[in-house]
Each structure stands twice: as structure tokens, then as C-alpha cells.
Amino acid sequence: MCGITGLLTNDLIDWQRTLRSMADQLSHRGPDDSGIWSDAPSGIGMAHRRLSILDLSAAGKQPMHSASGRFTICYNGEIYNFAEIREELSTSNFGRSIAFRGRSDTEVLLAAIEAWGLEDAIARCRGMFAFALWDRTERILHLVRDRIGEKPLYYGWVGSAFLFASELKAFKEFQGFKCEIDRAALTAYMRFAYVPTPMTIYQGIRKLVPGTILTLSLRDVGALPEPKPYWSARDVANQGINKVFSGTDAEAAERLDQLLRQTIGQQMVADVPLGAFLSGGIDSSAVVALMQAQSGRPVKTFTIGFDEPAYNESQQAADVARHLKTDHTELIVTAQDAMSVIPKLSTLYDEPFADSSQIPTHLVSELARRHVTVSLSGDGADELFGGYNRHTWVDKLWRRVGRVPRIGRQAFAEGATMLSPNSWDAVFNLLSRVLPAGFVPRLPGQKLHKLAGVIDAKTPQEMYRRLASQWQSPDSIVLNAGGQVASAMTWPDLGGIAQEIMLMDLVTYLPDDILTKVDRAAMGVSLETRVPFIDHHIVEFSWTLPLTMKIRNGEGKWLLRQVLDRYIPRKLMERPKAGFGVPIDDWLRGPLRDWADSLLCERRIRNEGYLNPVPIQKIWKEHLSGARSTQHQLWPVLMFQAWLDGQ
């Protein structure tokens, strides 16, 4: 795992100073080594920060040139099947022998590109990657990002210079870069709590779409060619549902077990200490179980817990670790420990980002980094196997209320919101005295308000959009808001709402929220993370599965549970799904109140000129009064304000 940056320009610049200053902003991504290469007559330069994982010797140093000298690469990521590709190259390279200088996957990738061409080489690769490839013969630059978007890559023109980097902070080191906020991106951020691809918070700078290649030269000054897809999750989903797995439940479980074993086995290869995050939930437990099944020594596992019982899952993780006999490390953190992360967030994430689980993710990454350099995680399983409540809830709700006239559903919503969530809690508390045990759900007032927020939707697709939105009308708080969310949000047609929501989550929420969160939180402490579930072979297999193998009897991740049953007793896993959260709502009324008050000051917001303070002040007062919890709307505003402070 590394940090990359570079530029393409005909301008006269100090290549060494410029590239070094840009790369130094990425030193946390690669603290072990650095490298700079430029070809001033061609107008190309690249810089690399290295976190040494495979081949710790100088033979793995980057930027790296191919054997013929035609290609130069600046690469961030891991090719997990590089040994197999190396073997194939060594035995079938058109009769030519390849003399590899070292054991790095970077060198293998370059050799594969020389032998087979860029797209064919990528097609053979299993891994996570974002890289820049200079073709000296054609004088063109390729930018490439992995299929799902595990590794980040930003790019854009700054004057007559084309820049790229793993993180936006490198752009600020280039003379002439203007931190001009894109209000359309800001509007999208207020809806989703992240800036969706290909947007960034800055005008003129983009994220490379996962599964694509951007190709350009200095003939394209000021223009941005459309990235060319080499792999598409949408195509995979369509092909999968048209070629459904025809085996039995047992055969499907065996196939998934084999794929996971193979993938996790490949991802356990490293020349540095390796471990895994363990929350005690299905996804991380499955990863750890399959790691331990293939390891001759106890796998190092890491969990954090909180001293607030409602948010503490460390005991479940400890139970799983004890059963699997891992080398388990647990850290119980206080509210003060968690809140100490908040001042770091705007630097870690470079652009506004407001998934509050970014806090515990950073804390568990810090814990793991004290012991290992690489950690596997269980992210991605929900999107593939129907693990989120919305994957079942939207379809079920629409079937029940979709035929009810919308005016009736609107009347219900208006009636439900006449009382605050707290008032409804009091009503249900009284009812619980006469109703059967378990009839009244946890936090009934919040759930009733959530239902009211979606029940009058015109379509199930609109229901999903509302569930995915923090602010339902973000243009009401962003001044001079404009633009539409990028085409990645175009709704798919898979013949069923559950599958369509799962695909939407896979191409939007997973890369832009979950994978971004994990990458920045971990790389901020120089920890490499690997995500086995999003290996493209597993993704492709998951889309061939009938929905009943993912969601059965209202329970998501059914097939994954069958695999996990082979390794861990079901009784250890039978608990409600919980997020990786912190009590932001309580903290905002308590120890974070002064900090939030300062950021939400009406005069301050008005003077900054980006947001409308009136609706913000309204929900802030509602939150402080306890009438309802509005942290899901407040946190994006607070994270933007804190980010703006650092600009």
C-alpha cells in the first residue's frame, strides 16, 4: 500500500521540488521509502511513497520501469495472484524468458503489461490498485483504478498541468491550485454524507470511476476524456441474474467456502506482520475463521469496545476470538478517546466526509498498527449478500403500502410526525404495560418517524433514495446549489427492488462511503487494509445466486451464514445487526456542545456564504431540546464546517 502522485505538463517547472512536495503530503501512506522520476522533455513526472509489504528490498522501489524501458509505473495496491501471473509469464512469454529483478507484484504487473497489453493484463489481476502508467513509445498516460474502488485516485487539470494523486492534499502543493468549492458536489455531500464519484469537493478535480482507465496526453490540455470501463458491476449483475446458479444450497455454500478460502489465502501473503479486524459480527468473523483455518499460528485479531454499554460489542468479538483461538487484542476506549479523533478527521479525509463510524474505524486501525502492518476486514459482504435492513425492508414495505392511495400515506406521515420521537416513546412505554412482551420495538419513536419519512414515496426507488439521504432537500441548505448527482446513480433494472438496491449500494455507498472510510482511517496510521469479500471472483459469483440464497425468511446473508456455521457455533452469532457507531447524538448535547455551537454559529455560517443557517439552527435547537435526534443531519454540516476551517 502506498501513495502516488504526479503530473503531465509542458510548463517549465522544478520537477524534483514540485514532485517531492506533493509526495511528502502522502508520507503517511508510505513511510518506508520515497521515489521520484521525471522525463522533462516528455513533460511527465511521478512520485511515490512506499509502505513496504512485499519484497522489502530496493528491488520493489518505485516509480519502476519495465524491462524494455517502454513503461513506467507509479502504483498503489496489491495484486494478490501475482505469483500465478509471474509463473504464467515465465512459462509462456512467447518463448522469451523473463529475468525478474525482485519479488514485487509491481514488477510482475509491468511485465504482464508488456507481454499482454494493459487491459488484458488487468483482466488477469485479482487485487486492489490505483496506478499511473506512462507509455514512452506512445507518449500517453494511463490512470487505472480497481474494479470496486478500494484504492483512491484523483485527477484534474490545474492550468496547463494535469495532476493525479492518491489524496487531494497533494494537489494543494502545486502552485496555481485553487481550492474552489464545487457547490453541486457540496449539495450531493449534504444528501449522502460523502461526495459521490466522480465528483470531488473541488471544482475541476475528479475521482476516477472504479473499473475504468483514463488515457490522455499533452495533446489533450484542458480536456478530460471519458474514462473507459474495463469491468462493470452493472454488467456483472445483469449477466449473473441471466445465468443463475443452478446447484443446491449445499453446493452453493461449498462454492462460496472455496472462493473465500482461496481469496483469503491469497490476501494473507505478506512479508510483514498481518492480522484482522474482528467486530464479532458475521462478516469479520467469517474472514477471521477462514484465516485461522489456513494459518499454522493464531491469527492476530483486533477489537475496540466502548465504555457505553449500548455501543460496546467487544464481548461478542472476544467470544468469537476465544472459539477460534486467535491472538486477540481488545481496547476499551472512553468517550474522550473517541472524541480526540474528531480534530483529525478533516485532515484524514481531505474532503467533507460524515460517516460517524469513521471515528471507531480510525481507533481500531491505530490499535492494529501497533502490532501489524496489514489487516483484513469484513467489509463488502452486506452489499453482495443482502445484509442491510433496506435490502428487505423497502420491498416488504412497498408490497404492503404501495397500493394505498398516496394521499392516505401522506396523512399517516403527517399524523406520525405530530408527536416527537420522545413523545411516541412515552406513549409506547405506556402501551407496553398492557401489550405482550416484545411487542414494542426498541426506540419506537425514531422508527415511527423513519417510517413516516418514506411511506408516502411514489416508488420503491424513491424510498431507497430517501433512506440513503441525510438531508432530503439539500438544496434548501446549500446556497446557490446546483447540478445533478453523477450518472453512477442511474437506477438499474434487474427485475427486483432488493437486487437493485444491492447493486446501487455496491456501486455508490460501498466505494464512496465504506471503502473511503476504511482507506483513510487506516492509511492515516500507515496500515494496509485488505477486503476479501470484494474480490471480483466473489462479486461475480454472488450475482449468479438466486435472491433466496441471499435473503431467506426475512434474514439477509443467508448463504454466508451457512458457510460460517461450519466454523463458528450459530449461538455465538445470533444477535441483532449493529453498526460500528458512537453516541454522537448524546455527545452533541454534552461534551461536544461547545465545539458544535462554534461551528454552527449563525453569523459564522452566513459570513462563509456556503450554507443557509436558518434550517441548520432549527434542527440544532431541536436536537439540544431532546425533542428529536437530528445527528444524521447535523454531522454532515459539522464535518463540512470543520473541514472548511482547515482550508
GIJOJO-V405782 format. One record per backbone hydrogen bond with DSSP energy under -1.0 kcal/mol. CO is the residue of the C=O (numbers start at 1). NH is the residue of the N-H. Records with the same first field share a line. If there is no record, write none. Layout:
# GIJOJO-V405782
CO: NH / NH
This chain:
# GIJOJO-V405782
1: 51
3: 49
4: 166
5: 47
6: 164
7: 45
8: 162
13: 15
14: 18
15: 19
16: 20
17: 21
18: 22
19: 23
20: 24
23: 26
24: 27
26: 29
33: 50
35: 48
37: 46
39: 43 / 44
43: 9
44: 39
45: 7
46: 37
47: 5
48: 35
49: 3
50: 32 / 33
53: 271
57: 60
58: 61
64: 73
70: 136
71: 66
72: 134
73: 64
74: 132
76: 130
78: 128
79: 82
81: 85
82: 86
83: 87
84: 88
85: 89
86: 90
87: 91
88: 92
92: 94
93: 96
104: 108
105: 109
106: 110
107: 111
108: 112
109: 113
110: 114
111: 115
112: 116
113: 117
117: 121
118: 122
119: 123
122: 125
126: 80
128: 78
129: 146
130: 76
131: 144
132: 74
133: 142
134: 72
135: 139 / 140
140: 135
141: 216
142: 133
143: 214
144: 131
146: 211
153: 208
154: 165
155: 206
156: 163
158: 161
161: 158
162: 8
163: 156
164: 6
165: 154
167: 170
168: 171
170: 173
171: 174
174: 177
178: 180
180: 203
182: 186
183: 187
184: 188
185: 189
186: 190
187: 191
188: 192
189: 193
191: 470
193: 354
196: 199
198: 207
201: 182
202: 205
206: 155
211: 230 / 231
212: 145
213: 228
214: 143
216: 141
217: 220
220: 223
228: 213
232: 236
233: 237
234: 238
235: 239
236: 240
237: 241
240: 243
248: 252
249: 253
250: 254
251: 255
252: 256
253: 257
254: 258
255: 259
256: 260
257: 261
258: 262
259: 263
260: 264
261: 265
262: 266
263: 267
266: 269
273: 373 / 374
275: 376
276: 302
281: 285
282: 286
283: 287
284: 288
285: 289
286: 290
287: 291
288: 292
289: 293
291: 294
292: 295
299: 327
300: 276
301: 329
302: 278
303: 331
305: 333
308: 311
309: 312
313: 317
314: 318
315: 319
316: 320
317: 321
318: 322
319: 323
320: 324
321: 325 / 326
326: 328
327: 301
329: 303
331: 305
333: 307
334: 338
335: 339
336: 340
338: 341
341: 344
342: 345
344: 348
345: 349
346: 350
349: 351
355: 358
356: 359
357: 361
358: 362
359: 363
360: 364
361: 365
362: 366
363: 367
364: 368
365: 369
368: 371 / 372
373: 528
374: 275
375: 530
376: 277
378: 381
380: 384
381: 385
382: 387
385: 557
388: 391
389: 392 / 393
390: 394
392: 396
393: 397
394: 398
395: 399
396: 400
397: 401
398: 402
401: 404
405: 408 / 409
406: 410
407: 411
408: 412
409: 413
410: 414
411: 415
412: 416
413: 417
415: 418
420: 424
421: 425
422: 426
423: 427
424: 428
425: 429
426: 430
427: 431
428: 432
430: 433
431: 434 / 435
436: 439
443: 447
444: 448
445: 449
446: 450
447: 451
448: 452
449: 453
451: 454 / 455
454: 457
459: 463
460: 464
461: 465
462: 466
463: 467
464: 468
473: 476
474: 477 / 478
477: 612
478: 481
486: 489
487: 490
496: 500
497: 501
498: 502
499: 503
500: 504
501: 505
502: 506
503: 507
504: 508
505: 510
508: 512
509: 513 / 514
510: 515
513: 517
514: 518
515: 519
516: 520
517: 521
518: 522
519: 523
520: 524
522: 525 / 527
523: 526
528: 375
530: 377
531: 534
532: 535
535: 539
536: 540
537: 541
538: 542
539: 543
541: 544
544: 245
546: 549
547: 550 / 551
549: 559
550: 558
552: 555
555: 552
557: 561
558: 562
559: 563
560: 564
561: 565
563: 566
564: 567 / 568
569: 572
570: 573
573: 575
579: 581
582: 584
583: 587
584: 588
587: 592
590: 593
592: 596
593: 597
594: 598
595: 599
596: 600
601: 605
602: 606
603: 607
604: 608
605: 609
610: 479
613: 617
614: 618
615: 619
616: 620
617: 621
618: 622
619: 623
620: 624
621: 625
622: 627
627: 422
630: 633 / 634
631: 635
634: 638
635: 639
636: 640
637: 641
638: 642
639: 643
640: 644
641: 645
644: 647
